[in-house]
Amino acid sequence: MLAVTSSLVSGNKTYVVGVDFGTLSVPSFLLESDIVYQDNITELLIDSEYWTQEEVDSGVAE
């Protein structure tokens, strides 16, 4: 993500694509996404420090 951000800040439009809605082409930055399941929640959310184990266990994140 840092490489993408640096590239965009420096004016490189490599990661920006146009999404055509038929009447309007909108410059867009398409991100890859991960779907979180019970078997990968630790890897995706806790190990990355996005949420703590306590937040996941309680079902409440701030």
Buried (B, 14 or more C-beta within 10 A) or exposed (E): EEEBEEBBEEEEEEBEEEEEEEEEEEEEEEEEEEEEEEEEBEEBBBEEEEBEEEBBEEEEEE
